[in-house]
Amino acid sequence: MRGPIDLRLARHGAILLFVGMLNGFVIVNSHNPNAGNAAHLTGLIGGYGLIALGLLWPRLKLGRMWSVAGAWVTAGSLYLNWFGLFVLAEFGSGPNAQKAPHLGPVALWDRAGGIALTIAVALSLVSGVVILAGLRSLKVSAGEERV
């Protein structure tokens, strides 16, 4: 079922919030607990942020194409940010990593988590530009008042 873009953003926010909460249960078993805590908090904050953006999105002054693209870039960047941190927490190395990694060589997982986080940052920048463009105020004609 496809709903309006604002409801889909809020739905993905609730999913990310739930994933972040579940992530909190595995922090103690993480290879790098500090990165696990970062992934947990990123899931929670990103979930609440997406829910808030779902409320804001209908007020943005964007065309249909920019609205849909911006919404999915925003949601994707937040999911990818959580995923990159989760990969680093479970499989990567770190200054406070106390145990051996759960699966495969550490260098591979460090690289995968780093690439995911780099892509997430790039998508977040694009998302921020789209949201700021949508928040712009349009020119008011001579007879109209600004609210």
JOLINCOR-V268493 format. One record per residue. RES is the residue in three letters. SS is DSSP state (alpha for helix, beta for strand, coil for the rest). PHI is phi in whole degrees, -180 to 180 (none if undefined). D_FIRST is the distance of its C-alpha to the first C-alpha in whole Angstrom. Layout:
res:ss:phi:d_first
RES:SS:PHI:D_FIRST
RES:SS:PHI:D_FIRST
//
This chain:
res:ss:phi:d_first
MET:coil:none:0
ARG:coil:-107:4
GLY:coil:-111:7
PRO:coil:-60:10
ILE:alpha:-61:12
ASP:alpha:-67:14
LEU:alpha:-71:11
ARG:alpha:-67:10
LEU:alpha:-63:14
ALA:alpha:-64:14
ARG:alpha:-63:12
HIS:alpha:-68:14
GLY:alpha:-64:17
ALA:alpha:-66:17
ILE:alpha:-65:16
LEU:alpha:-65:19
LEU:alpha:-62:21
PHE:alpha:-63:20
VAL:alpha:-63:22
GLY:alpha:-63:25
MET:alpha:-67:26
LEU:alpha:-62:25
ASN:alpha:-59:27
GLY:alpha:-63:30
PHE:alpha:-74:31
VAL:coil:-103:32
ILE:alpha:-59:34
VAL:alpha:-66:37
ASN:alpha:-96:37
SER:coil:-71:36
HIS:coil:-65:39
ASN:coil:-127:39
PRO:alpha:-61:38
ASN:alpha:-66:38
ALA:alpha:-68:35
GLY:alpha:-64:33
ASN:alpha:-66:34
ALA:alpha:-64:33
ALA:alpha:-65:30
HIS:alpha:-59:29
LEU:alpha:-68:30
THR:alpha:-64:28
GLY:alpha:-63:25
LEU:alpha:-67:25
ILE:alpha:-66:26
GLY:alpha:-64:24
GLY:alpha:-64:21
TYR:alpha:-64:23
GLY:alpha:-64:23
LEU:alpha:-67:19
ILE:alpha:-63:19
ALA:alpha:-65:22
LEU:alpha:-65:20
GLY:alpha:-61:17
LEU:alpha:-76:20
LEU:alpha:-81:22
TRP:alpha:-55:19
PRO:alpha:-63:19
ARG:alpha:-86:23
LEU:coil:-71:24
LYS:coil:-94:25
LEU:coil:-125:24
GLY:coil:-72:23
ARG:alpha:-59:19
MET:alpha:-64:20
TRP:alpha:-68:22
SER:alpha:-66:19
VAL:alpha:-66:16
ALA:alpha:-63:19
GLY:alpha:-64:20
ALA:alpha:-64:17
TRP:alpha:-73:17
VAL:alpha:-66:20
THR:alpha:-64:21
ALA:alpha:-63:18
GLY:alpha:-63:20
SER:alpha:-66:23
LEU:alpha:-72:23
TYR:alpha:-63:21
LEU:alpha:-67:24
ASN:alpha:-63:26
TRP:alpha:-62:26
PHE:alpha:-63:26
GLY:alpha:-61:29
LEU:alpha:-68:31
PHE:alpha:-65:29
VAL:alpha:-62:31
LEU:alpha:-63:34
ALA:alpha:-69:34
GLU:alpha:-85:34
PHE:alpha:-125:36
GLY:coil:-90:38
SER:coil:-94:41
GLY:coil:177:42
PRO:coil:-65:45
ASN:coil:-113:44
ALA:coil:-72:43
GLN:coil:-94:45
LYS:coil:-118:44
ALA:coil:-73:43
PRO:coil:-64:40
HIS:coil:-74:38
LEU:coil:-154:37
GLY:coil:74:39
PRO:coil:-72:41
VAL:alpha:-63:41
ALA:alpha:-60:41
LEU:alpha:-62:38
TRP:alpha:-73:36
ASP:alpha:-62:37
ARG:alpha:-65:37
ALA:alpha:-62:33
GLY:alpha:-65:32
GLY:alpha:-65:34
ILE:alpha:-65:33
ALA:alpha:-61:29
LEU:alpha:-70:31
THR:alpha:-65:32
ILE:alpha:-65:29
ALA:alpha:-62:27
VAL:alpha:-66:30
ALA:alpha:-62:30
LEU:alpha:-66:26
SER:alpha:-64:27
LEU:alpha:-64:30
VAL:alpha:-62:27
SER:alpha:-61:25
GLY:alpha:-62:28
VAL:alpha:-65:29
VAL:alpha:-64:26
ILE:alpha:-66:26
LEU:alpha:-64:29
ALA:alpha:-65:29
GLY:alpha:-73:26
LEU:coil:-86:29
ARG:coil:-63:32
SER:coil:-96:33
LEU:coil:-81:34
LYS:coil:-64:37
VAL:coil:-100:38
SER:coil:-73:40
ALA:coil:-58:44
GLY:coil:-90:43
GLU:coil:-99:40
GLU:coil:-108:40
ARG:coil:-84:38
VAL:coil:-97:36
//
